């Protein structure tokens, strides 16, 4: 079975000085029962820590916007495109 990391390996990521995705309010994560952000991200950037709060690692983000759409109950994702010159560079497709 091919892992997501193997598929994403061909792309290049250039991280900006500030993350382009953040959790707006960590306390709202505690109220969320679905935790959709942790299963909906195609590049597996979102994890739920042991306290029940969502954490995002923007390294590897495909900039698809799934996280901001899937957090429909609380709209707790602050999502922007990365600063110019930063983000993902697709090599195939």
N, CA, C and O atoms as a GROMACS GRO file, in nm:
protein
  372
    1UNK      N    1   0.085  -0.118   0.000
    1UNK     CA    2   0.000   0.000   0.000
    1UNK      C    3   0.089   0.124   0.000
    1UNK      O    4   0.184   0.133   0.078
    2UNK      N    5   0.060   0.218  -0.085
    2UNK     CA    6   0.137   0.342  -0.094
    2UNK      C    7   0.093   0.439   0.015
    2UNK      O    8  -0.026   0.463   0.035
    3UNK      N    9   0.190   0.493   0.084
    3UNK     CA   10   0.161   0.590   0.190
    3UNK      C   11   0.150   0.729   0.130
    3UNK      O   12   0.208   0.757   0.025
    4UNK      N   13   0.076   0.817   0.197
    4UNK     CA   14   0.060   0.954   0.150
    4UNK      C   15   0.194   1.026   0.143
    4UNK      O   16   0.216   1.108   0.054
    5UNK      N   17   0.284   0.996   0.236
    5UNK     CA   18   0.416   1.060   0.237
    5UNK      C   19   0.493   1.027   0.110
    5UNK      O   20   0.567   1.112   0.059
    6UNK      N   21   0.478   0.906   0.058
    6UNK     CA   22   0.547   0.866  -0.065
    6UNK      C   23   0.495   0.944  -0.185
    6UNK      O   24   0.572   0.982  -0.274
    7UNK      N   25   0.366   0.968  -0.189
    7UNK     CA   26   0.306   1.043  -0.300
    7UNK      C   27   0.342   1.191  -0.293
    7UNK      O   28   0.364   1.255  -0.396
    8UNK      N   29   0.347   1.245  -0.172
    8UNK     CA   30   0.376   1.388  -0.156
    8UNK      C   31   0.526   1.418  -0.170
    8UNK      O   32   0.564   1.535  -0.183
    9UNK      N   33   0.608   1.317  -0.165
    9UNK     CA   34   0.752   1.335  -0.169
    9UNK      C   35   0.799   1.407  -0.296
    9UNK      O   36   0.900   1.478  -0.292
   10UNK      N   37   0.728   1.391  -0.407
   10UNK     CA   38   0.771   1.452  -0.533
   10UNK      C   39   0.746   1.602  -0.537
   10UNK      O   40   0.803   1.672  -0.621
   11UNK      N   41   0.662   1.653  -0.448
   11UNK     CA   42   0.634   1.796  -0.442
   11UNK      C   43   0.737   1.867  -0.355
   11UNK      O   44   0.804   1.805  -0.272
   12UNK      N   45   0.749   1.998  -0.376
   12UNK     CA   46   0.841   2.078  -0.295
   12UNK      C   47   0.759   2.177  -0.212
   12UNK      O   48   0.662   2.235  -0.262
   13UNK      N   49   0.797   2.194  -0.087
   13UNK     CA   50   0.729   2.285   0.003
   13UNK      C   51   0.828   2.389   0.053
   13UNK      O   52   0.937   2.356   0.099
   14UNK      N   53   0.789   2.514   0.043
   14UNK     CA   54   0.873   2.621   0.095
   14UNK      C   55   0.791   2.694   0.202
   14UNK      O   56   0.694   2.764   0.171
   15UNK      N   57   0.831   2.676   0.326
   15UNK     CA   58   0.757   2.735   0.436
   15UNK      C   59   0.784   2.884   0.448
   15UNK      O   60   0.898   2.929   0.437
   16UNK      N   61   0.679   2.959   0.472
   16UNK     CA   62   0.692   3.102   0.492
   16UNK      C   63   0.729   3.135   0.635
   16UNK      O   64   0.741   3.045   0.718
   17UNK      N   65   0.748   3.262   0.665
   17UNK     CA   66   0.787   3.302   0.800
   17UNK      C   67   0.676   3.277   0.903
   17UNK      O   68   0.704   3.257   1.021
   18UNK      N   69   0.551   3.279   0.860
   18UNK     CA   70   0.436   3.255   0.946
   18UNK      C   71   0.350   3.145   0.884
   18UNK      O   72   0.337   3.140   0.762
   19UNK      N   73   0.292   3.058   0.965
   19UNK     CA   74   0.202   2.955   0.909
   19UNK      C   75   0.079   3.020   0.846
   19UNK      O   76   0.026   3.119   0.897
   20UNK      N   77   0.034   2.964   0.734
   20UNK     CA   78  -0.082   3.021   0.665
   20UNK      C   79  -0.214   2.960   0.714
   20UNK      O   80  -0.322   3.001   0.672
   21UNK      N   81  -0.204   2.862   0.803
   21UNK     CA   82  -0.323   2.800   0.862
   21UNK      C   83  -0.303   2.796   1.014
   21UNK      O   84  -0.197   2.758   1.064
   22UNK      N   85  -0.407   2.835   1.085
   22UNK     CA   86  -0.402   2.832   1.231
   22UNK      C   87  -0.538   2.793   1.286
   22UNK      O   88  -0.640   2.810   1.219
   23UNK      N   89  -0.539   2.740   1.406
   23UNK     CA   90  -0.663   2.717   1.480
   23UNK      C   91  -0.698   2.851   1.545
   23UNK      O   92  -0.615   2.910   1.615
   24UNK      N   93  -0.820   2.899   1.522
   24UNK     CA   94  -0.860   3.028   1.577
   24UNK      C   95  -0.871   3.025   1.729
   24UNK      O   96  -0.815   3.110   1.798
   25UNK      N   97  -0.944   2.927   1.781
   25UNK     CA   98  -0.971   2.920   1.925
   25UNK      C   99  -0.959   2.774   1.971
   25UNK      O  100  -1.043   2.691   1.938
   26UNK      N  101  -0.855   2.744   2.045
   26UNK     CA  102  -0.830   2.607   2.089
   26UNK      C  103  -0.940   2.554   2.179
   26UNK      O  104  -0.965   2.433   2.182
   27UNK      N  105  -1.007   2.640   2.252
   27UNK     CA  106  -1.117   2.597   2.338
   27UNK      C  107  -1.235   2.542   2.258
   27UNK      O  108  -1.306   2.453   2.304
   28UNK      N  109  -1.256   2.596   2.137
   28UNK     CA  110  -1.364   2.545   2.052
   28UNK      C  111  -1.336   2.402   2.008
   28UNK      O  112  -1.430   2.324   1.991
   29UNK      N  113  -1.211   2.367   1.991
   29UNK     CA  114  -1.175   2.229   1.954
   29UNK      C  115  -1.224   2.130   2.058
   29UNK      O  116  -1.262   2.018   2.024
   30UNK      N  117  -1.224   2.170   2.182
   30UNK     CA  118  -1.268   2.082   2.290
   30UNK      C  119  -1.418   2.054   2.282
   30UNK      O  120  -1.464   1.949   2.327
   31UNK      N  121  -1.494   2.146   2.225
   31UNK     CA  122  -1.638   2.129   2.212
   31UNK      C  123  -1.675   2.044   2.089
   31UNK      O  124  -1.786   1.991   2.082
   32UNK      N  125  -1.583   2.032   1.995
   32UNK     CA  126  -1.609   1.960   1.871
   32UNK      C  127  -1.604   1.809   1.896
   32UNK      O  128  -1.505   1.758   1.949
   33UNK      N  129  -1.709   1.740   1.859
   33UNK     CA  130  -1.716   1.595   1.877
   33UNK      C  131  -1.663   1.520   1.753
   33UNK      O  132  -1.606   1.412   1.766
   34UNK      N  133  -1.681   1.578   1.635
   34UNK     CA  134  -1.648   1.508   1.510
   34UNK      C  135  -1.499   1.500   1.481
   34UNK      O  136  -1.451   1.399   1.429
   35UNK      N  137  -1.426   1.606   1.513
   35UNK     CA  138  -1.281   1.614   1.486
   35UNK      C  139  -1.252   1.586   1.338
   35UNK      O  140  -1.157   1.514   1.304
   36UNK      N  141  -1.334   1.642   1.251
   36UNK     CA  142  -1.324   1.619   1.107
   36UNK      C  143  -1.192   1.665   1.047
   36UNK      O  144  -1.144   1.607   0.950
   37UNK      N  145  -1.133   1.768   1.104
   37UNK     CA  146  -1.008   1.820   1.049
   37UNK      C  147  -0.899   1.714   1.049
   37UNK      O  148  -0.812   1.712   0.962
   38UNK      N  149  -0.904   1.624   1.148
   38UNK     CA  150  -0.799   1.524   1.161
   38UNK      C  151  -0.814   1.409   1.062
   38UNK      O  152  -0.720   1.330   1.044
   39UNK      N  153  -0.929   1.397   0.998
   39UNK     CA  154  -0.947   1.289   0.901
   39UNK      C  155  -0.969   1.340   0.759
   39UNK      O  156  -0.959   1.262   0.664
   40UNK      N  157  -1.000   1.469   0.743
   40UNK     CA  158  -1.034   1.522   0.611
   40UNK      C  159  -0.918   1.574   0.530
   40UNK      O  160  -0.929   1.584   0.408
   41UNK      N  161  -0.808   1.608   0.593
   41UNK     CA  162  -0.694   1.666   0.522
   41UNK      C  163  -0.627   1.561   0.433
   41UNK      O  164  -0.581   1.459   0.484
   42UNK      N  165  -0.620   1.584   0.301
   42UNK     CA  166  -0.558   1.484   0.214
   42UNK      C  167  -0.408   1.468   0.234
   42UNK      O  168  -0.351   1.366   0.194
   43UNK      N  169  -0.343   1.566   0.293
   43UNK     CA  170  -0.199   1.553   0.317
   43UNK      C  171  -0.168   1.522   0.464
   43UNK      O  172  -0.052   1.525   0.505
   44UNK      N  173  -0.271   1.494   0.541
   44UNK     CA  174  -0.256   1.450   0.680
   44UNK      C  175  -0.181   1.551   0.767
   44UNK      O  176  -0.097   1.513   0.849
   45UNK      N  177  -0.212   1.679   0.749
   45UNK     CA  178  -0.144   1.785   0.825
   45UNK      C  179  -0.205   1.808   0.963
   45UNK      O  180  -0.142   1.868   1.049
   46UNK      N  181  -0.327   1.761   0.985
   46UNK     CA  182  -0.398   1.788   1.109
   46UNK      C  183  -0.394   1.667   1.201
   46UNK      O  184  -0.416   1.554   1.158
   47UNK      N  185  -0.368   1.693   1.328
   47UNK     CA  186  -0.367   1.589   1.431
   47UNK      C  187  -0.441   1.643   1.554
   47UNK      O  188  -0.445   1.764   1.576
   48UNK      N  189  -0.498   1.554   1.631
   48UNK     CA  190  -0.561   1.592   1.758
   48UNK      C  191  -0.464   1.551   1.869
   48UNK      O  192  -0.428   1.434   1.881
   49UNK      N  193  -0.424   1.649   1.950
   49UNK     CA  194  -0.328   1.617   2.057
   49UNK      C  195  -0.398   1.549   2.174
   49UNK      O  196  -0.520   1.532   2.171
   50UNK      N  197  -0.324   1.510   2.278
   50UNK     CA  198  -0.382   1.436   2.390
   50UNK      C  199  -0.481   1.519   2.472
   50UNK      O  200  -0.556   1.464   2.553
   51UNK      N  201  -0.481   1.650   2.452
   51UNK     CA  202  -0.577   1.735   2.523
   51UNK      C  203  -0.706   1.752   2.444
   51UNK      O  204  -0.801   1.814   2.492
   52UNK      N  205  -0.710   1.697   2.321
   52UNK     CA  206  -0.830   1.707   2.238
   52UNK      C  207  -0.833   1.830   2.149
   52UNK      O  208  -0.937   1.864   2.093
   53UNK      N  209  -0.719   1.897   2.136
   53UNK     CA  210  -0.710   2.019   2.056
   53UNK      C  211  -0.644   1.987   1.921
   53UNK      O  212  -0.546   1.913   1.915
   54UNK      N  213  -0.699   2.043   1.816
   54UNK     CA  214  -0.643   2.023   1.682
   54UNK      C  215  -0.513   2.102   1.667
   54UNK      O  216  -0.502   2.216   1.710
   55UNK      N  217  -0.414   2.037   1.605
   55UNK     CA  218  -0.287   2.101   1.575
   55UNK      C  219  -0.260   2.080   1.427
   55UNK      O  220  -0.289   1.975   1.371
   56UNK      N  221  -0.204   2.181   1.364
   56UNK     CA  222  -0.175   2.173   1.221
   56UNK      C  223  -0.026   2.189   1.197
   56UNK      O  224   0.040   2.274   1.257
   57UNK      N  225   0.026   2.106   1.108
   57UNK     CA  226   0.164   2.116   1.062
   57UNK      C  227   0.157   2.156   0.915
   57UNK      O  228   0.125   2.072   0.830
   58UNK      N  229   0.186   2.281   0.884
   58UNK     CA  230   0.168   2.330   0.747
   58UNK      C  231   0.273   2.278   0.650
   58UNK      O  232   0.259   2.296   0.529
   59UNK      N  233   0.376   2.214   0.700
   59UNK     CA  234   0.477   2.154   0.613
   59UNK      C  235   0.412   2.036   0.541
   59UNK      O  236   0.382   1.934   0.603
   60UNK      N  237   0.391   2.050   0.414
   60UNK     CA  238   0.326   1.946   0.335
   60UNK      C  239   0.183   1.982   0.296
   60UNK      O  240   0.116   1.903   0.230
   61UNK      N  241   0.137   2.099   0.336
   61UNK     CA  242   0.001   2.143   0.304
   61UNK      C  243  -0.016   2.158   0.153
   61UNK      O  244   0.069   2.217   0.086
   62UNK      N  245  -0.125   2.103   0.100
   62UNK     CA  246  -0.154   2.111  -0.043
   62UNK      C  247  -0.230   2.237  -0.081
   62UNK      O  248  -0.255   2.261  -0.199
   63UNK      N  249  -0.266   2.318   0.018
   63UNK     CA  250  -0.339   2.444  -0.002
   63UNK      C  251  -0.473   2.422  -0.070
   63UNK      O  252  -0.518   2.505  -0.149
   64UNK      N  253  -0.537   2.310  -0.038
   64UNK     CA  254  -0.665   2.276  -0.101
   64UNK      C  255  -0.783   2.343  -0.032
   64UNK      O  256  -0.889   2.360  -0.093
   65UNK      N  257  -0.768   2.380   0.095
   65UNK     CA  258  -0.875   2.446   0.169
   65UNK      C  259  -0.974   2.350   0.233
   65UNK      O  260  -1.075   2.395   0.288
   66UNK      N  261  -0.949   2.220   0.226
   66UNK     CA  262  -1.041   2.123   0.285
   66UNK      C  263  -1.064   2.151   0.433
   66UNK      O  264  -1.177   2.141   0.482
   67UNK      N  265  -0.959   2.185   0.505
   67UNK     CA  266  -0.971   2.205   0.650
   67UNK      C  267  -1.068   2.318   0.684
   67UNK      O  268  -1.143   2.306   0.781
   68UNK      N  269  -1.068   2.424   0.608
   68UNK     CA  270  -1.158   2.535   0.641
   68UNK      C  271  -1.303   2.502   0.606
   68UNK      O  272  -1.396   2.555   0.668
   69UNK      N  273  -1.322   2.415   0.507
   69UNK     CA  274  -1.458   2.376   0.468
   69UNK      C  275  -1.513   2.270   0.563
   69UNK      O  276  -1.630   2.274   0.599
   70UNK      N  277  -1.428   2.177   0.602
   70UNK     CA  278  -1.474   2.063   0.682
   70UNK      C  279  -1.501   2.102   0.828
   70UNK      O  280  -1.573   2.032   0.898
   71UNK      N  281  -1.444   2.212   0.873
   71UNK     CA  282  -1.471   2.261   1.009
   71UNK      C  283  -1.598   2.347   1.004
   71UNK      O  284  -1.596   2.466   1.035
   72UNK      N  285  -1.706   2.283   0.964
   72UNK     CA  286  -1.830   2.357   0.939
   72UNK      C  287  -1.908   2.393   1.065
   72UNK      O  288  -1.982   2.492   1.066
   73UNK      N  289  -1.893   2.315   1.170
   73UNK     CA  290  -1.970   2.340   1.292
   73UNK      C  291  -1.922   2.466   1.365
   73UNK      O  292  -2.003   2.546   1.412
   74UNK      N  293  -1.790   2.483   1.375
   74UNK     CA  294  -1.736   2.595   1.452
   74UNK      C  295  -1.661   2.698   1.366
   74UNK      O  296  -1.632   2.808   1.413
   75UNK      N  297  -1.630   2.663   1.243
   75UNK     CA  298  -1.553   2.752   1.154
   75UNK      C  299  -1.432   2.807   1.229
   75UNK      O  300  -1.414   2.928   1.242
   76UNK      N  301  -1.351   2.713   1.278
   76UNK     CA  302  -1.242   2.746   1.369
   76UNK      C  303  -1.105   2.742   1.300
   76UNK      O  304  -1.002   2.734   1.368
   77UNK      N  305  -1.103   2.747   1.169
   77UNK     CA  306  -0.977   2.742   1.096
   77UNK      C  307  -0.951   2.878   1.030
   77UNK      O  308  -1.033   2.926   0.952
   78UNK      N  309  -0.839   2.937   1.062
   78UNK     CA  310  -0.794   3.062   0.999
   78UNK      C  311  -0.703   3.021   0.885
   78UNK      O  312  -0.587   2.985   0.907
   79UNK      N  313  -0.754   3.026   0.762
   79UNK     CA  314  -0.683   2.976   0.643
   79UNK      C  315  -0.661   3.088   0.544
   79UNK      O  316  -0.754   3.161   0.510
   80UNK      N  317  -0.539   3.102   0.498
   80UNK     CA  318  -0.503   3.199   0.395
   80UNK      C  319  -0.405   3.132   0.300
   80UNK      O  320  -0.340   3.034   0.337
   81UNK      N  321  -0.395   3.184   0.180
   81UNK     CA  322  -0.289   3.135   0.093
   81UNK      C  323  -0.155   3.178   0.153
   81UNK      O  324  -0.147   3.282   0.217
   82UNK      N  325  -0.050   3.099   0.132
   82UNK     CA  326   0.081   3.140   0.181
   82UNK      C  327   0.127   3.269   0.113
   82UNK      O  328   0.081   3.303   0.004
   83UNK      N  329   0.217   3.339   0.179
   83UNK     CA  330   0.278   3.459   0.123
   83UNK      C  331   0.338   3.425  -0.013
   83UNK      O  332   0.379   3.311  -0.036
   84UNK      N  333   0.344   3.521  -0.103
   84UNK     CA  334   0.400   3.499  -0.235
   84UNK      C  335   0.538   3.435  -0.231
   84UNK      O  336   0.624   3.477  -0.153
   85UNK      N  337   0.559   3.333  -0.314
   85UNK     CA  338   0.688   3.265  -0.319
   85UNK      C  339   0.699   3.149  -0.221
   85UNK      O  340   0.799   3.077  -0.221
   86UNK      N  341   0.597   3.131  -0.136
   86UNK     CA  342   0.599   3.023  -0.039
   86UNK      C  343   0.484   2.927  -0.066
   86UNK      O  344   0.393   2.958  -0.143
   87UNK      N  345   0.489   2.813  -0.003
   87UNK     CA  346   0.382   2.713  -0.019
   87UNK      C  347   0.430   2.593  -0.098
   87UNK      O  348   0.546   2.554  -0.092
   88UNK      N  349   0.337   2.535  -0.171
   88UNK     CA  350   0.366   2.411  -0.244
   88UNK      C  351   0.402   2.440  -0.389
   88UNK      O  352   0.346   2.530  -0.452
   89UNK      N  353   0.495   2.362  -0.440
   89UNK     CA  354   0.529   2.365  -0.582
   89UNK      C  355   0.507   2.223  -0.633
   89UNK      O  356   0.582   2.132  -0.601
   90UNK      N  357   0.401   2.206  -0.714
   90UNK     CA  358   0.370   2.074  -0.767
   90UNK      C  359   0.468   2.039  -0.878
   90UNK      O  360   0.493   2.122  -0.966
   91UNK      N  361   0.521   1.921  -0.874
   91UNK     CA  362   0.615   1.878  -0.977
   91UNK      C  363   0.550   1.790  -1.083
   91UNK      O  364   0.593   1.789  -1.198
   92UNK      N  365   0.447   1.717  -1.045
   92UNK     CA  366   0.377   1.629  -1.139
   92UNK      C  367   0.229   1.661  -1.133
   92UNK      O  368   0.161   1.624  -1.037
   93UNK      N  369   0.179   1.728  -1.233
   93UNK     CA  370   0.036   1.759  -1.237
   93UNK      C  371   0.012   1.890  -1.179
   93UNK      O  372  -0.103   1.935  -1.173
   0.00000   0.00000   0.00000
